[in-house]
Amino acid sequence: MEHNFLPLCRADMVQRGWKQVDFVYVIGDAYVDHPSFGHAIISRILEAHGYKVGIISQPDWKDDSSVTIYGEPRLGFLISAGNMDSMVNHYTVSKKRRKSDAYTPGGIMGKRPDYAVTVYGNLIRRTYKKTPIIIGGIEASLRRLAHYDYWSDKLKRSVLLDSGADIISYGMGERSIVEIADALNAGIAVEDLTYLDGTVVKVKSLESVYDAEILPSFEELKADKSVYAKSFYKQYCNTDPFSGKRLVEPYSEHLYVVQNPPSRPLDQMEMDDVYDLPYMRTYHPSYESLGKVPAIEEVKFSLISNRGCFGGCNFCALTFHQGRIVQTRSEESLVREAESFTKEKDFKGYIHDVGGPTANFRHPSCEKQLKYGVCKEKQCLFPKPCSNLRADHREYVSLLRRLRAIPGVKKVFIRSGIRFDYLLADKDQTFLRELCAYHISGQLKVAPEHVSDAVLEKMGKPSNRIYEEFTGKFMRMNEKLGMDQYLIPYLMSSHPGSTLKEAVELAEYCRDMGYMPEQVQDFYPTPSTISTCMYYTGLDPRTMTPVYVPKNPHEKAMQRALIQYRNPANYDLVKEALMLAGRTDLIGFDKKCLIRPRKLKKEKAYEREKTAIKKKAASGKKNIPAAKRNQRSGGRRQK
């Protein structure tokens, strides 16, 4: 049978000659069969293991029959909100509704519900009372235990309980989903699957749960934010597959949520196998007439070379989702995929990206991680690179050279971001030279995030001195190559630890740099990050020391406006911020000032009147009183 998309409706199932699917996969995104989409990987892995999977994409959550199109699956339902958390997908940090959805045909907003995993789970459970439900993807993964929910501004229970599901397959899920499928296929009841790595389950007693660490109860977490901060950091320190413990979160005397240790990382051969599965590499053809799926554009001709990140940024959820151990594909697998691009009719010769969470990570940060795991309370790069860090770009340089040499490839870009502190830790400048010479086009986007060391410490980012060192090396390398290229820094406002003083410091940096960013990222408290824990509790969970948190919308607007102080629309906010920060020295006519004094309305009106009188006097006209002017014009109108 010719390879094709998996069934998207009952007619597709019948056409394949199937009478029943093993799994129905309900997804909040459009169906895109490309390895950049989690649902594509999970469904193809199950297919490779002999299971029949039918897709239900963006069902109408107001219609119970929308999830019954295949009938009851033989083994269970799978649910994912999509490649993004549905709330992040729907709302800006100011909680305003977004206007478009790149993961929906035509970019139309509103095709999935808020809290999609929970809504889909309850939708299915109303019809199929006993059928196993397994939830996964970024939304379920990051809400697997009690978590602060920014949009409702309260602590929420594990999504496992609110969704009515039986199991969470957290993290990337390739191992756990196959183990779950095999166990169900062997006739093991879903309630007995309490032991699989990479899963979260609910149990009525702890008799079958061994070697577990008991966390505070949900009631204790709600009652005391400091208790939540300590519990969260315990979870953070148990995200490693080699050293992570089994965690139990009690909800009552007869209800416990159990998080089993993470699945072990994929080795290189396993990673290659995942990305060599027979994907169609595009969206389902039924979306062509609906305006296509915008999200495919950036990833269709991009290469995922790694997953996992030892960068450890506190505002990033990668530690909880992909883990800190970097996993990579082989050069051969990546070259093979790149060669397939050249056979596509719409390939123009440009590979848009070669990377992952961090482009220039191509191996674990040190040799011991694949045996002992990552350090629990130490970071690889923060506050400075660990003495055991293996900073080596030779393999990445080799890969990029092979990709550039493929006939039909004109340019290979690196767009997924680099860690400049890791680049500096490598004494060999070959990668920096080739990055500047071949892999950017005029501008390189980097993420210093801030310039205040006090804020950077709360972010888990290197000090500003490190960024300055990198900018110097970058500019000198471009001068050496005779190239005119620039850095475009990503900056973040209102992160925990940032007062107006630090926000002004960032504004002064933008002034000195001669750069005003068109867009500024206001800190967004998404589930399961250290920074979000700081935002909710006012405590740094690493040290339990108090942290200043800018929560007031007006203050957040002032911090954001300071970075864009040149925008006339931000004048009043910038002036107010400078006055509150005691920095009125930055209001004036000196070149170091951010804004100039603005005259009062009465003064402006007086100046306009004086100017008008002078102009009339210069033209030889009499200064006719306004009342008489009105009489004359009125008389003419009457005539």
Residue, then its C-alpha position, 0 to 999 in steps of 0.5 A: m500500500e502506498h504510504n500516506f497520511l494517517p486517517l483523519c476521518r472514518a472514511d480514511m479508516v475504511q479505505r485502509g480496510w480497518k474495522q477499528v483503530d487501536f488509538v484515537y489521537v485527539i489534537g488541538d492543532a491541524y494535522v501536520d505530518h512533520p517531525s516538528f509536530g509532536h502528534a506526528i512523531i507519536s502517531r508514526i512511532l505507534e504505527a511503526h510498532g504495529y498500532k492503528v492510529g486515527i487522528i481527530s484534529q480540532p474537534d468541536w468541543k461543544d459537540d459530544s459526537s465530534v470525538t466518536i467518528y471512529g467509534e470506540p478505539r480498541l486500546g484508548f484515546l490519546i490527547s494533546a493540546g498541540n505544539m503550544d500550551s493552549m492558553v499561550n496560544h490564545y492569549t498575550v501576556s496582558k491576557k488579550r486574545r491573540k488574533s491568529d493561530a499559526y497551527t490552524p488552517g488559514g491561521i484562524m483563531g478559536k478552533r481549540p478551547d482554552y485548557a484544551v487537554t482538560v476540555y478534550g478529556n472531559l468531552i471524551r469521558r462523557t461518552y466513553k466512561k471506561t476507555p483509557i485516556i492518555i494525555g501528553g504534549i507540552e500542556a499536559s507535561l508542564r501541568r503534571l503536578a500542582h501548578y500556578d496558572y497565570w490566567s486564572d491567577k490561582l494554584k491548580r491541581s494536576v491536569l490528570l485529575d481535572s481532565g479525567a485522564d488515566i495517565i500523563s505521558y510527560g516529556m517527549g514521550e517516545r518511550s513511554i507511549v510505546e510501553i503504555a501501548d504494549a501493556l494495554n495490548a497485553g491486557i493489563a488494566v490501565e489502572d495497574l500501569t503505575y510504574l512506567d518511567g515518563t508517566v504520571v498516574k493517580v492511585k487510591s493508595l500507596e501500597s503499590v508505590y515504592d521508593a517514593e518521596i512524598l511531597p506536601s499535599f495540595e491543601e498545604l500547597k494552597a495554604d502556604k506559598s513558601v511550601y509550594a516554592k519548596s515543593f516546586y524546587k524538589q520537583y525541579c531537582n528530580t527531572d533527571p532520568f538517572s537520579g530522579k526520584r518517584l514523587v507523590e503529591p497527595y490530594s486526599e486520604h484516598l487520592y494520590v498523584v504519582q510522578n514516576p522518574p523521567s524516561r531515559p534519553l534517546d541515544q543517537m541511533e534511536m533519535d535517527d530512527v524517530y526522524d527517519l520515520p515515513y512522514m509526509r512532511t507537510y499538512h493534510p491536503s484537506y487544508e489546502s483550500l482552507g488557507k494552508v497551515p502557517a506553522i509549516e513555513e518555518v520548519k518545512f526546510s529546517l533540521i532538528s539536530n538536537r533536543g534537551c538543553f543544559g542552558g538552564c534559563n529559569f524562565c524556560a520550561l525545557t528542564f521539565h519537558q525535554g530535560r537537561i541532557v542533550q540528545t542528538r541525531s547523527e550527521e548522516s541522518l541530518v545530511r540525508e534529510a537535507e538531501s531530500f529537501t533538494k528534491e522538493k519543488d518549492f525548495k529554493g536552496y535555503i535551509h532555514d535552521v539547523g538546531g533545536p532548543t539551543a543550536n550549538f549544543r551537539h552533545p551532553s555538557c560533560e561525560k558523566q551525565l549519561k551514567y550518573g545524570v546531571c547535577k541536581e543543584k548545580q548548573c552547567l553554565f550558570p553562574k559560570p561554566c562548570s569546570n567539567l563542561r565540554a565546550d567543543h563545536r567541532e562536530y557542529v562545524s563538521l555537520l554545517r560544512r557537510l550541509r553547505a556542500i550538498p548540491g542545490v543548497k545555497k545557504v544554511f542558516i542558524r536561527s534557533g539561537i546560540r548560547f554565546d557563553y558556551l561559544l566563548a567557553d570554546k577556545d577554538q574560534t572556528f565556529l564563530r568564524e564560520l557562523c559569521a562567514y556562512h550562517i547568518s545574513g546581516q543579523l544574528k539574533v541572540a538572547p542576553e535578555h537583560v543587562s542588570d546582573a541582579v535580574l540576570e541572576k534571577m533569570g539564570k543567565p550569564s552576567n552582562r560582562i559575558y555578553e559584552e565580551f561576545t559582542g566584542k568578539f563578534m564585531r572583531m570577527n566580522e571586521k576581520l572577514g570584511m563583513d557588515q553584520y550586527l547582533i539583534p538582542y532579545l530583551m525581556s521586561s518585568h522579570p522577577g527581580s526587575t524594579l524600575k531601577e533595573a528597567v531604566e538601566l536596560a533603557e540606558y543600554c538601548r540608548d548607548m547601543g543606538y537600538m530600539p527593539e520593535q518588540v519587547q517580550d514581557f515576562y510570561p509566567t507559564p507553568s513549571t518554570i523557576s521564574t513562574c514560581m518566583y512570580y507566584t510566591g515572591l520567593d526564589p525557590r533555589t534559596m527561599t529568599p524574597v524576590y521583588v515581582p512586578k505584577n501591577p499592569h501599569e508598572k509592567a507597562m512602564q518597564r516595557a515602555l522604557i525599553q522603547y522610550r523613543n516611541p512617542a506613544n510611550y512618552d507619558l509612561v517613560k516620564e512617569a517611570l523616570m520620576l518614580a525611579g528618581r532618574t529625572d536627570l534622564i529628562g532633558f536635552d543632553k545626549k544622554c537623556l531618554i526624553r525631552p521635557r514636554k510643554l504643558k497644553k496651555e503653554k503650547a496653545y499660547e505659543r501657537e497663538k503668538t506664532a499665528i499673530k506674528k505670521k499675520a503681522a508679517s503678511g500685513k493683515k490686521n489682527i481681527p478679533a475672533a468674534k468679528r471674524n465669525q460675524r463676517s463669515g456668518g454673514r457671507r454664509q447667509k448671503 
